[in-house]
Amino acid sequence: MHVEIWSVGKENEPFIEDGLQYYFQKTKPYNSIELVLLQTAKKAATTDIERTRQQEEELILKKLQPGHYLVLLDERGKQLNSLQWSQQFQQCMNQGVKTLVLLIGGAFGVTDKIRKRANQCWSLSTLVFPHQLVRLIVAEQTYRAFSILNNSPYHHV
């Protein structure tokens, strides 16, 4: 199963990029993983929140394939611990999911259409984090999940 972390927003700061590459390298012996940045065109920038969410919806739906298993990361989603993340990944693999998409929406969240299209909705925390930091947390938790599934000593219970 291939894992794609989709994130609406700008390029990573160097320290975030370094962290992402660190966790991606650690994950690769177990599973393929990549970051996909979704950016609206500069000329389409607007201060209208609904228009921004609509533009982001179009980007997401255009990229989303029928076989993708979409997990929306949202503060109102279900909170899972690390063991539960690994169990969810295992269930997806057992179901034959080819591509698991972990979606980090834009600054104003996602539209109802995206929310309804998601197969699951998870929350990382009740705290609010900057998008770039969320990318890093998701990369680390993905590595942790695969290390749990592969009985690596990384995760201590």
C-alpha positions in Angstrom: 0.0 0.0 0.0 1.3 3.4 -1.0 0.8 6.3 1.5 0.4 9.8 0.3 0.3 12.8 2.6 -1.7 15.5 0.8 -1.4 19.0 2.2 -3.0 22.2 1.0 -0.5 25.0 1.3 3.0 26.3 0.6 6.4 24.6 0.3 8.0 23.4 3.5 10.5 25.4 5.6 13.9 23.7 5.4 13.7 22.3 8.9 10.3 20.7 8.2 11.6 19.3 4.9 14.6 17.8 6.7 12.3 16.2 9.2 10.0 14.8 6.5 12.9 13.3 4.6 14.1 11.7 7.9 10.8 10.0 8.5 10.2 9.1 4.9 13.7 7.3 4.8 12.9 5.4 8.0 9.4 4.4 6.6 10.7 3.2 3.2 12.0 -0.2 4.3 8.4 -1.0 5.4 6.3 1.0 2.9 6.4 3.7 0.2 5.4 7.2 1.3 5.4 10.7 -0.2 4.2 14.2 0.4 1.9 15.8 -2.2 1.5 19.6 -2.0 -1.7 21.0 -3.4 -1.4 24.7 -4.2 -4.0 27.0 -5.7 -2.7 29.3 -8.4 -1.4 32.7 -7.2 -3.7 34.6 -9.5 -6.7 32.7 -7.9 -5.9 33.9 -4.4 -8.8 35.5 -2.7 -9.8 36.7 0.8 -13.2 35.1 0.4 -13.0 32.0 2.7 -15.8 30.1 0.8 -14.2 30.7 -2.5 -10.8 29.6 -1.2 -12.3 26.4 0.2 -14.1 25.9 -3.2 -10.8 26.2 -5.1 -9.1 23.8 -2.7 -12.0 21.3 -3.2 -11.5 21.5 -6.9 -7.8 20.7 -6.5 -8.4 17.8 -4.2 -11.2 16.2 -6.3 -9.2 16.6 -9.5 -6.3 14.7 -7.9 -8.4 12.1 -6.1 -8.8 8.8 -7.9 -11.6 6.2 -7.4 -9.2 3.7 -5.9 -7.8 6.2 -3.3 -8.8 5.6 0.3 -9.2 9.1 1.7 -8.6 9.8 5.4 -9.3 13.4 6.3 -7.3 14.9 9.1 -9.5 17.3 10.9 -9.8 18.6 14.5 -13.4 17.3 14.7 -12.4 13.8 13.6 -11.9 10.6 15.7 -8.9 10.7 17.9 -6.7 7.6 17.5 -3.6 6.6 19.5 -0.5 5.3 17.7 -1.6 1.6 18.1 -4.9 2.4 16.5 -3.2 4.2 13.6 -1.2 1.0 13.0 -4.4 -1.1 13.2 -6.2 1.2 10.7 -3.2 0.9 8.3 -3.3 -2.9 8.7 -7.1 -2.9 7.9 -6.5 -0.9 4.8 -3.8 -3.3 3.7 -6.0 -6.3 4.4 -8.8 -4.6 2.3 -6.4 -4.3 -0.6 -6.1 -0.5 -0.5 -3.5 0.5 -3.1 -3.2 4.2 -2.1 -4.0 5.6 1.3 -4.3 9.4 1.2 -3.9 11.3 4.4 -5.4 14.7 3.7 -4.4 17.9 5.6 -6.9 20.5 4.4 -6.4 24.2 4.0 -6.4 26.9 6.7 -10.2 27.2 6.6 -10.8 23.4 6.6 -12.5 21.5 3.8 -15.9 21.6 2.2 -18.8 19.3 3.1 -18.3 17.5 -0.3 -14.7 16.6 0.7 -15.8 15.6 4.2 -18.5 13.3 2.7 -16.0 11.8 0.2 -13.6 10.8 3.0 -13.6 7.2 4.0 -12.6 8.2 7.5 -11.9 11.4 9.5 -9.2 11.4 12.1 -8.0 14.1 14.6 -4.4 14.4 15.6 -5.3 16.5 18.7 -7.7 19.0 20.1 -4.8 21.5 19.7 -4.4 23.5 16.5 -1.1 23.1 14.7 0.5 24.9 11.7 0.1 22.9 8.5 3.8 22.3 8.0 4.1 20.9 11.6 1.1 18.6 10.9 2.9 17.2 7.9 5.8 16.3 10.1 3.6 14.8 12.8 1.8 12.7 10.2 5.1 11.5 8.7 6.3 10.5 12.2 3.0 8.8 13.1 3.0 6.9 9.8 6.6 5.7 10.5 5.5 4.8 14.0 2.5 2.8 12.7 4.6 0.8 10.3 7.3 0.2 13.0 4.5 -1.2 15.3 3.3 -3.5 12.5 6.8 -4.7 11.9 7.6 -5.2 15.6 10.4 -2.6 15.5 11.6 -1.3 18.9 10.8 2.3 17.9 7.4 2.4 19.6 7.5 1.8 23.4 4.2 0.9 25.0 
